[in-house]
Amino acid sequence: MVSNRSSRPRLLLLFLGLLAALLMLASVDGLTPRAAAADDEDGGQPAANGQAATKTAAGATSFRQTLAHMLDSVGWKFGLVLGLVSVALVTLVVLLVLELRMSSAVPPSFVEDFTETVNKRRFKEAYELAKEDPSFVARVLAAGMARLQYGIEDAREASFSMLESVKAGKEQLIVYLATIGTLGPLLGLVGTVYGMIQAFIVLATGNFDARALADKISHALWVTLLGIGLSVPAIFFHAFFKNRLTRITHDAGNVADDLLTQMYYNSKKPATASAPTVDVDAPRPAPAQAVKPK
């Protein structure tokens, strides 16, 4: 899990991107092609181009009418709720894509630097390196190193506890996807019930108008369709990120345990003392003379 300072720029960029996407969607009407006003005198290829342009313009007009009918059916109340849920869904998916990456959870550069530091027996520097790194494996490793003085088993229990804590923090975002997947059809059902009430109100007036009744039912079904449209991707991404988190947690736990074990046994090894060197070219002292007794 990334720190709060690093997540704020990502959130800002994400909301700016969503705003740009909404502006592009609003400008679709101005980017639709228009049919030619007149044909040339030859009547060959220009006529065919005119027919193709007419079909394209008819399709664009039908799309605009469908979009306008959908917006009118949803209304500002349900439109505001569904819009906020849609933005929340896109935000969660983008954040989870950025966080649940193997290169972000277990950075190869961190593993290499930590191993090199431990091999050089700079244990305090290795601990500071793991404590300052915000990655998944670094947080687990730092928790285990803090208890390493009490034994390897105690350190492994502390690292496992931190592993479950980090995993639970990431699962909170994934649970929100499941919540959106459940709320989508329910919001659509609320809109459908509201639309059917409006349709029965038309019937209760006594003036049976098939067009008005069909229009009310169509409005109700649009809300249901949008609610289901939110639910389908939310359920898919919930299963996808849940499986991905399980894999990342397993790999990060194995890497942290290997590094912790390596540091423990390196700390138990005695420091290699340099053996005294003998200079063969140096003059040797003369042997002592034996003292004869008097």
N, C-alpha and C positions, 0 to 999 in steps of 0.2 A: 504494500500500500504506500502510495506516495505521500509525502508530507503535505501540510496545508499550504505552505508557500508555493510548492510546485504545482498544486492542483488549481490554484486560483487563475494563473494565466491560461491553463487549459480550459477552464470553464468560460473565461472571457472570450477566448477564441471560438469556442463552441457556439456560444450564443450569438456572436457576430456572424458566424457561418449560417446559423439558422435564420437570422434576420435577412441575410443576403438571399437565401433560398426562398424565403417568403416574398421578397421583392421581385425575384425572377418569376415566381409563380404568378404574381399579380400583373406582370408585364406580358404574359402569354397572349393576351387578347390583342396587344399591339403588334405582336410578331407574326400573327397568322397571315398567310399569303392571301392576296386579293386577286379576283379574276380580271382578265383583260377587258377593257371597255369596248373595243371594236376589233374586227378581223380585217386582214388584208384582202385585196381583190382576188388573189390567186385561189383561195379556198382550199388549198391542199394541206400542207403541214401547219399553217397558222390556224386552220379550223380545228385540227386535232389538238393543238396546244390550247385552243380556247375551250374545248370540251374538258380536257384534263384540268385546266384551271378552274372551270366551273364546278367540277366534281370536288376538287380540293377545297374550294370556297364553301361548297355545300356541307362537306364534312366538318370544316372549321366552325361553320354556323351551328351545326348540330351539336358539336362539342360545347360551344358557348351556351347554347340553350340548356343542355344537360347540366352543365356546371352551375348555371344560374338557378335552375330548378332545385339542384341539390342544396345550394346555399339558402334558398328560400325555404326549403323543407326543414332544414336543420334549425334555422333561426339563430338569433344571437345568444340565447340562453344555452341551448345544447351545443351550439358552435363554440362558445367560449370554453365549456367544460371539455369537449372533445379536443379542442385545440391545445389546451394546457396539458392534457394527457398525452397527446401526440408529441409535444415538445419534451415532456418528461421521458417518454420512451426513447426518443432519439438521443437525448442527453445521456441516459443510462447506458445505452448500447455503445456510444462513442467512448465514454469513460472506461467501460469494461474492456473494450478493445485495446485502449492504451495501457491499461494496468495489467491485464492478464496476457502478457507476452513473456515468453521464456527468456528473452534477452533482457527484459526489465526485472523479472523475478530473480533470475540467477545470472547476473552480468558476468561474462567471461573475463573481462578486465579486472573485476574485483577479485574473482577466484585466483587469477594469476598473481596479482599483487599481494594478496594475503598469503598465498603459499610461499612466495619468495621471501616475504618478511618473516614468516615463521621459520623457514630454513636458515635464515640468518640469526635466529634466536633473539629477535627484537620483539618480544612478546607484548610489551606495553604498547608499542607502536601498532602492532597487529590488532590489539583490542580497540584502540582509538580509531583505526581504519574501519573496523566493523561497526563501531558505535555511531560513526558519522555518516555511514552509507545508508540510504533509505530503502534499499531493496529488500525483497522478501528474505533471501538467504542471510543477509547481513544482520537483520533484526533477530532472526533465530539464533545465529551464531553468537551474537553479542550477549544474549540472555544466557546461553550455555557457558560462555567464557567467564561470566561474572561469578559462576558457582564452581569453576574448575578447581579451585583450591581445596574444595571439600571432596574431590574424587570425580572420576569420569562418569559414574552412574548418576550422581547428583547433578552433574552438568547436563547429562542427556535428558533427565527429567525436566530441568528448567528449559532447555531448548524445545522439547516436545510441547510443554505448556505454552510457550510463545508461539510455536507453530500453529497450535489450535486457535490461539487468540487472533493471530493475523488472518487465518482462514475464516474465522467467524466474522471478522470485520468486512471481508470481501463478500461473504455470503449475504450480508445485509443488502447490498446493491442488487444482487441476483434475486433476492426475495421480492424486491419491488417489481421486477419484471413479471413474476408470477402474479403479483397483485394486479398489475395492469391487465394481464391476460384474463383474470377473473372479472375485473370491473368492466371490461369492454362490452361483452354481451349484456351485462346487467344495465349499463347505460343505454344500450340500444333497446333493451326491453322497456325501459322507462319511457323512451321516446315513442316506441310503438304503442304502448298503452295510452299515452297522451294523445297520439294521433287518432287512435280508434275512438277515444272519447269524443274528439272533435267530429269524427265521421258520424257517430250516433247522434250527436247534437243536430247535425244536418238532417238526419232521418226524423228526429223528433219534431221538427218544424211542420211536418205534414206535407211539404212540397218535395216529392221525391225527384231529385236531380242526379242522374247517373254520373254526369261529368263532375259535379261537385263532390260526390261520394268517392269517386275514383281518385280525384285530386287529393283528398284528405288521406286516403289509404296509401297513396304513393308517397306522400310526405312522411307518413309513419314508417314505411319500409326503408326510406333513405337513412333514417337514424339507426335502424337495426343494422343495415349494411355497413355503415361507418364504424359501429361498435364492434362488429365481427372483424372488420378490417384492422382494427387496433389489436384485437386479441390474438390473431394468428401469428404475426411476427413476434409478439411478446412471449408467447408460449415456446416458439422455436428458439429464440435467443436465450430463454431461461434454461432449456435443456442443454444448449450448446455451451454456455458459459459455466454451467454447473459441472459438466464433464471436464471442461478445460481447467477449472480450478482444482479438481481432484488430481489431475495429472501434474499440474504445477506444484501443488503441495507435496506430492510424493517425491518429485525430483528435488525440490528445494530441501526437504528434510534429509534426503540421502546425502546431498552435497554438504549440508551443514554438519551432519554427523561425521563425515569423512574428514573435513577440515578440523573439527573439534578433536577428533581422535589423534590426528597428526600433530596438533599443537600439544596435546597432553603428553604424548610419548617423547616429543622433542624436548619438553620441559623437564622430563625425568632423566634424560641423558646427561651425563657429566660433561662439562665444557672440556674440549680437547686442549690439553696443555702442550705447548711446543717443546719438543725434546731438545736437550742441549746439543749443540753442534761441536764437533771436534775438528780442529785445524791440524791437518797432517803435516803441514809445512812449518808449524811453530817448533822452536827448539825445545827438546825434552830436557828435563832436569837430570843431572847426573845422579846415579844411584848412590845411596848413602853408604859410607864406609863402616864396616863392622868394627866395633870397639873391642879390642883384646883386653881381657882381664889381666891385671898386674899380679 
